[in-house]
Amino acid sequence: MFDLHSHLIPGIDDGARDMEEAIALLRIAEQEGISHMVITPHIHPGQFDNTSAIIQQGLSELKAACATAGVAVQLAAAAEVRLSSEILQWTEQGMLPFIGQYQGFNVLLLELPHSHVPAGADKLVKWLLNKNILPMIAHPERNRDVQADPAKLAPFIRLDCLFQLTASSVLGDMGERSAALSEQLLKQKLFSIMATDSHNLLRRPPKLQQAAQRVSQLVSDDYAEQLVLHTPKLISEVLFAS
């Protein structure tokens, strides 16, 4: 399986605290059958001011630790980028890290605020599309505005955005509302991929197997494979080519 959303580079966001925890999380991923992971630290102005250079340095250190520990999961890195006005400048400066490519577009893992869908978000998406950047909306099932009114996603659907489901949402670990909306959107086949969004050992480990089985029950085996293997592999293969 391919996991395109996780926070396992130690100490640079709210994910793994140290290298020991990062390696322990990667061992769980390996046991789950995850062969490739794109680590996606937060880029959130004023909270997590990461850059591509910081992220790539962290990735290099994590890869070295994996080699020493005998962890075989293949690693790459990008970022989960919070919706903000800074995205305009970062795009023009070529500073955005992408999780891969899809249908000729660079794919940006874009995070909305957890509480709402900001006014004008669809205008930013249109602007990004004109720059050959296709947003993948991270975990829309966890957004409170969308939970109250799933039609809030309509502008993004019309613009052909991709959508990422968090595995723990469909299992109920993110609350009843996230679970209910996950099931509703899964049955509509809205999601493009499913990812762990793993942060830590206690509450958010990198588990995909059980969630994939749940998707098989709700929709089909084929759709489950699309979410955890075929589509994420297609998107991220450019990151693992070298």
N, C-alpha and C positions, 0 to 999 in steps of 0.2 A: 504494500500500500504506500501511497504518497501523501504526506501531510504538509500542507502549504501554509500553516499558521501555527506558530508556537513561540514561546518566550523563554528560550533555554540558554542564551548567552548570559553568563553570570554577571550580576551587579550593574547592568545598564538600564534596567527598567524594573517593573514589578514582578518579574519572573524569577528564574533560578537565583538564589542568593549567592551561591558560590559554586566552584567547579565540582565539588563533591556531589551537590544536589543535581547539577546539570548531568553528570555522568549517570547518576542513579535514575534520572528521568529517561535518559537515552536507553538504558538497559530495559526499562519497562516498554519503551517504544519498540525495541528489538523483539521482545517477547510477544508483543501484540501483532507482529508481522509487518511493521512499518519499516520499509527498506530505505526510503528517502525522506528527508525533512528539510523544508525551507524555514529557517529560523527568522522570525519577523519581529524584532524589537519595536517598541512604540517610538514613533516620532510625533511628539505632542508638544507644541511650542509652550515654553514656560514650565513644563512638567518633566518631559523627557526630551531633552535637546540633543538627540542622537544625530549623527551624520553618517554618510556612507563609509567614511574612513574609520570612524569609531566602531561601526558594526563589523566591517571587514577585519579589523584588528581582533575583535572579540571572537569572530568566527575562526580565524587562524589559531588562536589559543585553544579554542574548544576542539578543533580538529586534532591538534597535537595531543591534547589530553585523551581524546578518543583512541588515538593510535597507541598510546601508552597503556590504556585500560583494556584494549582489545575489543572496543565497540565498533561494530561494522556498519552501522547506519550511515548512509551517504548524506553529507550535509552541504547546504548552500544557505545564503542569507539574503534577505531583502528588508522590508519593514512594513509595519502596520501604521499607516499615516492618518492622523486625525484630520478631519475636515477643518480647514482654516484658510484664511486669506493668504497665508504664507505659501500655500501650494502654488499660487501663480508665480511667485518669484522663484521658487525651487524648480519649477518646470522650465522656466526660461533659462535658468543657470545649469540645467542638466543634472540636478542634485537628487532627483527622486529615485530611490531603489525600487525596482520592479520585481514581482514574483515570477515573471516569465512573459510569454507572448501567446496571443490567441487571435487567430484569423488576421494576422498582420499588425495587430495592435500590441503595444506594451501594456502589461496588466499591472495596475496599481491596487494594492489592498488598502481600501479606503474605509476608515472608521467614522461613523456618525457618533454624535454624543449619545450616551445611553438614555437620556431623558426625552429627546425630541428629534424631529427632522427639521433642521434649520431652514428658514425661508431662503430661497435662492440656491439651495443645494443642487437642484436640477440644472440651473444655469452654469454652475461650476462644472458639472458633468459634461454639459455640451461643449464648454470651452476646452476641457481635457480631451474630449473626442476629436476636436479639431486639431489638437496637438498629437494625434495618433496614440492617445492614452485611453485605455478602456478600464474604468473602475470596476473592481470587484467589491461589492458592499459586504463588509464583515458583519457577521452574526445579526442580520436584521431582526431575527426572531426575539432578540433580547432588548430591542428598543421599545421604550414604554409607549411612545406615540404610535408605533406600528402595531403593538399589541392591542391598543385601544381601537385602532382603525387601520387594518391591513391595506386599505386603499391608498395610504400614504406612500406605498411603494410604487404606485402606478406610474408616476413620471420616470422612475428609474427603469421600470420594465419596458416602457415605450422607447427608452433610449438604448435598450439592449445591454444594460449593465449585467455583469455576472453577480452571483450571490453565493456567499459562503455560509454554510450551516455549521454551528458548533456541535460536536458529537454529544457532549454532555447535556445539551438542551433537549435533544430528542429522548434522552434517558430520564429526564425529569430532574436532573441535578441542578438546573438553573431556575427551578421554580415551575409551578403549574402553568403559568401564562406562557412562558417560553416553550414548554412542552406542547401545549395545545396549539400554539401558532406554528411550531415546527411541523406537527402532523398535518395541519391544514395546508401549509405551503409545500410540503413534500408531496402530498397527493396531487397538487397542481404542477408538480415537477418544476418548481421555481428555482431550486438550488442548482448551482453548477458544480460545486464541490462540497465535501464535508471535511472538516479539519478538527484537530484536538483543541487548539488555542490553549495548549498546556502551559501552566505557569509554575506549579509546585507539586510536591509529593503528596501533601495532605489533602487538598481539595480539588486540584486540577491536574491530574497526571495525564500522560499522552496515551489515552485509550481510544481505539477506533472499532475494534472487533464487535463488541456488543451493540454499538450504535449502528454499524453496518447490518447486523442481523435484524435489528429493529426496522431499518429501512426496507429490508427484504420482505418483512412481514407486512409493512404498511403499503408498499408499492410493488416492488419486484426485485429479484436478484440482479437483473440487468441494470436497473437504476442504481442500486447500491454499489455495484462495480464501477459504474460511471463516476459516482461521487468520490470514491476513495482510491480509484486506480486510473481509469482511462483518461478522464478529463484533467485531473491534477498532473498526471504524467505528461500529457500533451502540453499543458501550459508551462510546466517547469523544466522541460527537457533541455531548453537552451542554457539553463543554469548548471546543469550536470554534464554538459557536452564535453567540457575540457577535462 
